[in-house]
Amino acid sequence: MQEARAVYHAESAEQAKESLAVWSARWGEMAPESVATFERDFEDTIAFYQLEGVTLQWVRSTSLLERVNRQLRRKFRQALSFGSNVGAEVALYLQVQRLHAQWNHTSWWQTSHALSLDLLQVHHP
């Protein structure tokens, strides 16, 4: 089944489709349900090849997503509850902006300063 991994390590969507065709031909008779599951919604699963400027390793791995979810849960456990949906949305937005600043090696001060200036422009055009 190592060949299945090659499908998602392809350099392009076309190569991924070719790898899937080879894998499906080899395993189709021995494991038809596995092949059908792998082929189901395959076009949707390779949509990440269309993303520009995004490190494909981020998309291919769930470890970054799992780490982000863990960090968000840790921050929101401290809050216990929010007074409104808007408060929860703002808190989520700010945490995502903080993480984005970390990934771009930008200081949180610069990011929060830019956000506050954006907020001022929204309320005082």
C-alpha positions in Angstrom: 0.0 0.0 0.0 3.1 2.3 -0.1 2.0 3.2 -3.6 -1.1 4.9 -2.3 1.2 7.4 -0.5 2.8 8.3 -3.8 -0.6 9.6 -5.0 -0.5 12.5 -2.5 3.3 13.1 -2.9 3.0 13.8 -6.5 4.3 17.2 -7.8 1.1 18.0 -9.6 -2.6 17.1 -9.9 -1.9 15.3 -13.2 0.8 13.2 -11.6 -1.5 12.4 -8.7 -4.2 11.2 -11.2 -1.7 9.1 -13.0 -0.4 7.5 -9.7 -4.0 6.8 -8.7 -4.7 5.1 -12.0 -1.7 2.9 -11.6 -2.6 2.1 -8.0 -6.2 1.4 -8.8 -5.3 -0.9 -11.7 -3.0 -2.9 -9.3 -5.3 -3.1 -6.4 -8.7 -3.1 -8.1 -9.3 -6.8 -8.1 -7.8 -7.5 -4.7 -9.4 -4.6 -2.8 -12.2 -3.1 -4.8 -13.8 -1.4 -1.8 -10.5 0.3 -0.9 -10.1 1.4 -4.4 -13.6 2.8 -4.6 -13.1 4.6 -1.3 -9.8 6.1 -2.5 -11.3 7.2 -5.8 -14.5 8.7 -4.2 -14.3 12.5 -4.4 -10.7 12.3 -5.5 -10.9 15.5 -7.5 -11.9 17.3 -4.3 -9.0 15.8 -2.3 -6.4 17.0 -4.8 -7.8 20.6 -5.0 -4.8 21.7 -2.9 -2.6 21.5 -6.0 -4.4 24.6 -7.2 -3.4 26.7 -4.2 -0.6 29.2 -4.9 1.8 30.4 -2.4 0.9 27.7 0.2 3.4 25.2 1.3 1.9 21.9 0.2 3.3 20.1 3.2 0.9 22.2 5.4 -2.0 21.0 3.4 -0.9 17.4 3.1 -0.4 16.9 6.9 -2.9 17.3 9.6 -0.3 18.0 12.2 -0.4 21.8 11.8 -4.2 21.7 11.9 -4.1 19.5 15.0 -1.6 21.9 16.7 -3.8 24.9 15.8 -6.9 23.2 17.2 -5.0 22.3 20.4 -3.8 25.9 20.8 -7.3 27.3 20.3 -8.8 24.8 22.8 -6.2 25.8 25.4 -6.9 29.5 24.9 -10.7 29.1 25.0 -10.6 26.9 28.1 -9.2 29.9 29.9 -12.3 31.9 28.9 -14.8 29.3 30.1 -17.7 31.0 28.3 -18.4 34.0 26.1 -21.2 36.6 26.6 -22.3 36.4 23.0 -21.6 34.8 19.6 -19.9 38.0 18.5 -17.5 37.8 21.5 -16.6 34.2 20.6 -16.1 35.1 16.9 -13.8 38.1 17.9 -11.8 35.8 20.2 -11.4 33.2 17.5 -10.4 35.8 14.9 -7.8 37.3 17.3 -6.3 33.9 18.1 -6.1 33.1 14.4 -4.4 36.4 13.7 -1.9 35.7 16.5 -1.1 32.3 15.0 -0.8 33.9 11.6 1.7 36.4 13.0 3.8 33.5 14.4 3.9 31.7 11.1 4.9 34.8 9.3 7.5 35.7 11.9 5.8 39.0 12.6 5.6 40.3 16.1 2.2 40.2 17.8 2.6 43.9 18.6 2.8 44.8 14.9 -0.1 42.6 14.1 -2.3 43.9 16.9 -1.4 47.5 16.0 -2.4 46.9 12.4 -5.6 45.3 13.5 -6.5 48.3 15.8 -5.8 50.7 13.0 -8.0 48.7 10.7 -10.7 48.7 13.4 -10.5 52.5 13.7 -10.9 52.9 9.9 -14.0 50.7 10.0 -15.7 52.8 12.7 -14.3 56.2 11.6 -14.1 56.4 7.8 
